[in-house]
Amino acid sequence: MIELIVKVVASYLLGSLVGGLIVGRIRGGVDIRTLGSGNAGGTNALRTQGKAFAVWVMIIDIGKGIVATLAIAPLPASLLGLTPENGAEAAHLREWLAVACGIAAILGHVYPVWFGFRGGKGVATLVGVLFGVSPLLLLVVLLVWLIVVCLFGFVGLASIVAASSVPVFVAVSGAQPQSPLLAFGIAVTAFVAFTHRSNIARMLEGTEPRARRLWLLGRRRVS
């Protein structure tokens, strides 16, 4: 249990290194939370600062999800100065390490201790976490995201629907470890919907901007 707690805290602190705010400070002190949608994520970075800025933001935000699941979670307890735990309970806890560290990294991104607990919406970090937990799940999520954004043009809606595909796919496919992945999928679905609540409100009001270069049906209507 101590090993789980230490790794979860480390993953949260890593997640708190928000790409948009780090790159902004390097680029002359720009705080993208004061621009555009007020979000510190990649979409707002692209809209307000351009492609190069957004690429570095995505590299950092996706990368920390990968590090949390593929580096911190499997790190031997002895390297942390801890005594390795043995037995059935320890083995059970280790099944939850990757998803627990992944969720902690996402929480850190949304509520970063280093930046006044005001970060992004967690989608880019979720992509990194999915890469570390299950590349197949990541492919499913990316495909669902692309289909939804092409049909409706809303990035926020695509993110919510893509996140909700995680528990559905785990339940249908029987992906292992079943319980940790299912719990992870349900948690990220609820959390992504929560972090996109302002997007939902704007979609209902008809004021949410669309990704017009990807909105295929919209382009057909315009033509």
C-alpha positions in Angstrom: 0.0 0.0 0.0 2.9 2.4 0.8 4.3 1.7 -2.6 1.0 2.6 -4.3 0.7 5.8 -2.3 4.2 7.0 -3.1 3.9 6.3 -6.8 0.4 7.9 -7.0 1.8 11.1 -5.3 4.8 11.1 -7.7 2.5 10.7 -10.7 0.3 13.6 -9.5 3.3 15.9 -9.0 4.5 14.9 -12.5 1.0 15.6 -13.9 1.1 19.0 -12.4 3.8 20.0 -14.9 1.3 21.5 -17.3 2.7 21.8 -20.8 0.9 25.0 -21.8 2.1 26.9 -18.7 5.7 25.6 -18.9 6.0 26.5 -22.6 4.3 29.8 -22.0 6.9 30.8 -19.3 9.7 29.8 -21.6 8.1 31.8 -24.4 8.2 35.1 -22.6 5.7 34.6 -19.7 2.6 33.8 -21.7 -0.2 32.5 -19.6 -2.7 30.9 -22.0 -5.3 30.7 -19.2 -5.8 34.4 -19.8 -6.4 33.9 -23.5 -9.1 32.3 -25.7 -11.1 29.7 -23.7 -9.0 30.2 -20.6 -7.9 26.5 -20.7 -4.2 25.5 -20.4 -4.5 22.6 -22.9 -3.4 21.9 -26.4 -6.6 23.1 -28.2 -6.4 26.6 -26.6 -2.7 26.7 -27.2 -3.2 26.0 -30.9 -5.9 28.6 -31.2 -4.1 31.4 -29.4 -0.3 30.7 -29.9 0.0 28.6 -33.1 1.1 25.2 -34.1 4.7 25.1 -32.8 3.6 26.2 -29.3 0.8 23.6 -29.4 3.1 20.8 -30.5 5.4 21.3 -27.5 2.4 21.5 -25.2 1.1 18.2 -26.5 4.5 16.5 -26.2 4.8 17.4 -22.6 1.2 16.6 -21.6 1.1 13.3 -23.5 4.6 12.4 -22.3 3.8 12.7 -18.6 0.9 10.2 -19.0 3.4 7.8 -20.6 6.0 8.3 -17.9 3.5 7.8 -15.1 2.3 4.5 -16.4 5.4 3.0 -18.0 8.1 4.4 -15.7 6.7 5.4 -12.3 4.2 2.5 -11.9 6.6 -0.4 -12.6 9.5 1.2 -10.8 10.9 -1.4 -8.3 10.0 -0.5 -4.7 13.6 -1.0 -3.7 14.6 2.0 -5.8 12.2 4.1 -3.8 13.8 3.0 -0.6 10.8 0.8 0.2 10.6 -2.9 1.1 8.9 -4.9 -1.6 5.6 -6.3 -0.5 4.8 -9.9 -1.3 1.6 -12.0 -1.2 -1.7 -12.1 -2.9 -2.7 -8.6 -1.7 0.5 -7.0 -3.0 0.0 -8.7 -6.4 -3.6 -7.4 -6.5 -2.4 -3.9 -5.7 0.2 -4.0 -8.5 -2.6 -4.7 -11.0 -4.0 -1.2 -10.0 -0.6 0.6 -10.1 -0.7 1.7 -13.8 -4.3 2.9 -13.8 -3.9 4.6 -10.3 -0.7 6.4 -11.5 -2.5 7.4 -14.7 -5.5 8.9 -13.0 -3.1 10.7 -10.6 -1.3 12.2 -13.6 -4.6 13.4 -15.2 -5.7 14.9 -11.8 -2.3 16.7 -11.6 -2.8 18.1 -15.1 -6.3 19.4 -14.3 -5.4 20.6 -10.7 -1.7 21.3 -10.8 -0.2 22.1 -7.4 2.6 24.1 -9.2 0.2 26.4 -11.0 -2.5 27.3 -8.5 -4.6 24.2 -9.2 -5.7 25.6 -12.6 -4.6 23.5 -15.5 -6.1 21.8 -18.6 -8.9 19.4 -19.2 -6.8 16.2 -19.1 -7.4 14.8 -22.6 -3.8 14.9 -23.8 -2.5 13.3 -20.6 -5.3 10.7 -20.9 -3.9 9.8 -24.4 -0.4 9.2 -22.8 -2.0 7.1 -20.0 -3.9 5.0 -22.5 -0.7 4.4 -24.5 1.0 3.1 -21.3 -2.0 1.1 -20.1 -3.3 -0.4 -23.4 -2.3 0.8 -26.9 -5.3 -1.0 -28.3 -7.6 1.1 -26.1 -5.8 4.2 -27.3 -6.5 3.2 -30.9 -10.2 2.8 -30.1 -10.3 6.1 -28.4 -8.6 8.0 -31.2 -10.8 6.4 -33.8 -14.0 7.3 -31.9 -12.6 10.9 -31.3 -11.9 11.3 -35.0 -15.4 10.0 -36.1 -17.2 12.3 -33.7 -15.3 15.4 -34.5 -15.7 14.8 -38.3 -19.4 14.3 -37.9 -20.2 17.2 -35.5 -17.1 19.4 -35.5 -17.0 19.8 -31.7 -13.6 18.8 -30.1 -15.1 18.8 -26.6 -17.9 16.5 -27.6 -15.5 14.2 -29.3 -13.3 14.1 -26.2 -16.3 13.2 -24.0 -17.6 10.4 -26.3 -14.1 9.1 -26.9 -13.5 8.8 -23.1 -16.8 7.0 -22.7 -15.7 4.4 -25.2 -13.1 3.2 -22.8 -15.4 1.4 -20.3 -17.6 0.2 -23.1 -14.7 -1.4 -25.0 -13.2 -2.9 -21.8 -16.6 -4.5 -20.9 -17.3 -5.8 -24.4 -13.8 -7.0 -25.2 -13.0 -8.5 -21.8 -9.6 -6.6 -21.7 -7.4 -7.5 -18.8 -6.9 -6.7 -16.0 -10.7 -6.3 -16.2 -11.6 -4.6 -12.9 -8.8 -2.0 -12.9 -9.4 -1.0 -16.6 -13.2 -0.9 -16.1 -12.9 1.3 -13.0 -10.3 3.5 -14.9 -12.7 3.9 -17.8 -15.7 4.8 -15.7 -13.6 7.3 -13.7 -12.1 9.1 -16.8 -15.5 9.2 -18.5 -17.0 11.1 -15.6 -13.9 13.3 -15.1 -13.6 14.3 -18.8 -17.3 15.1 -18.9 -16.8 17.2 -15.8 -13.8 19.1 -17.1 -15.7 19.8 -20.3 -18.9 21.1 -18.6 -18.3 24.6 -20.0 -18.0 23.1 -23.5 -21.3 21.3 -22.9 -23.0 24.6 -21.9 -21.6 26.4 -25.0 -22.8 23.6 -27.3 -26.3 23.9 -25.8 -26.2 27.7 -26.3 -24.9 27.3 -29.8 -21.7 29.3 -29.1 -19.1 26.5 -29.1 -16.6 26.9 -31.9 -16.2 24.0 -34.3 -13.0 22.4 -35.8 -14.1 23.3 -39.3 -11.1 21.7 -41.0 -12.2 18.3 -39.7 -16.0 18.9 -39.7 -16.9 17.0 -42.8 -20.6 17.3 -42.7 -20.3 21.0 -42.1 -18.1 21.5 -45.1 -20.6 19.7 -47.3 -23.4 21.9 -46.0 -21.4 25.1 -46.7 -20.6 24.0 -50.2 
